[in-house]
C-alpha cells in the first residue's frame, strides 16, 4: 500500500513539478530547495 502511494506521487511529480536536474542546486531559492527535497523523499520511498 505504501509503495503504491509513493509510486502514484512520483508519477504526479514527474508531470506537474519542474525538473532540477540541469540546474545548479546551490543557486536555488528556499522553495525550490524544498521541492527538490520533496522529490528526493518520494523517490527514496519508491525505491525502498
Order of alpha helices (4+ residues) and beta strands (2+ residues): alpha-alpha
